[in-house]
Amino acid sequence: MSFINKIIHGDCEDVLRDFPDNSIDLIFTFPPYANQRKETYGGVKPDHYVDWFLPKAEQFLRVLKPTGTFVLNIKERAINGERHTYVIELILGLKKQGWLWTEEFVWHKKNSYPGKWPNRFRDSWERLLQFNKQRKFNMYQESVMVPVGDWADYRLTNLSETDKTRDESKVGSGFGKNISHWVGRKKIYPMNVIHMATECSNQGHSAAFPVDLPNWFIRLFTKKDDLVLDPFIGSGTTALAAIELGRRYVGIDIHEKYCKLARERTSKVQVRLPQFAELSSAYMVLS
């Protein structure tokens, strides 16, 4: 598989046709949003977005392993004073295509600038939609555990009798909790809201995102040496995160200048990590 650890110039829909079935462990991508970045990606109209995206997603579905995960970073756009429904329509279109919409994460952008419009306020969040091919998939939840936090000091000090048993939901939802399970623990599982600042430094791309964002999802859904694909690689941030975590990567972008930028950024990291280059070469010989 000669595409391993490569940045490839081209339309991902066409490039991926040459990829073997079931070869990718994680697809993490940040495609152009509807009617945005016109000078960069042409600005796909909201009414045409689903038809534009689904043929690409068909290739994603084919190349992703049955145990793999597809994470799509996307957000709505307001048109004529109301939210357009293209994201909702895309989710429904992906489900019809065969994807399971397993989870939705929210990226809270901690450093968003304040602002408003006549009928709404500025967004400080974006969606990260998780899709899978089957209900059983690889997920390494312990890799993203977080410190238990100050709440344990007061919540776990004096437990009531209810806290020591499974406290069933009073509304019959089937959910319950046993607070005593967390006594003495230093780390807990995170929520599905990710609090993270945006990329503030100039990376040579109109929509660079922080490397910590793909880093978090790569840790959650892959292990060392797994293969991560970003079909809209841009400045190469997803590839950088993969390299630093000991994963293999492949990036695709329709613009040669961004492919060049991504290659430059990944090369600088790989120079610092010679063992990564050795791993890449060994894999390509075996393949």
C-alpha angles and dihedrals in degrees: 000000000000094000092073112122092001136127107219126200115223147066107307091222090062099034094052092057087079093052118099121249118267095010104125126078099192135012111198116173146161105202123188111282120237114288093354133115090022092171091051106040105006097259106262109222116244092238090055099038099096093049089048095049105040097069088054091048089053088063091045089055092051098048097041116096117243087247093047133101135225116209117191120194107204143140139197125257127221114233121185093347100313138080115266115230098222093113092053090046090050092052090052091046092052091050090053088050090060104267122134112225095219105168145349123220125193121217108209106203101215097195101047115146116247118251146134146203127215092270106022147022131249118280115245095180142060134199125248106193119200119211130179138184094225139012095252112064138148113280126161103195096170090064093069100041116137135209111284092242136215094298089079091064093066104020098051100037099080111023121194122220089258090054090057095058136046104284105209120216113266092219095058096248093138093241122125142165139214108197093189089071088074098053110121095007118135096195136037137188115272127242121248092257111092115202108205137142121243123249106278101176121081109258095174094258131099094230110028114163128203116277089228090070099063088034090063094050094042089055091047098049107026143047131212115306094015117137121249122194127199108182092188096043098166109171092358102256096142091050091050091054091048093051094049090051095049096253128131119242146195124195131190130190133169092220119075093205091060092046088054091049092049091049091052093050095046092046091056091053094045091052087061091047107048091167088066092059090049091051091049094050093047092051094049091052091051092047 
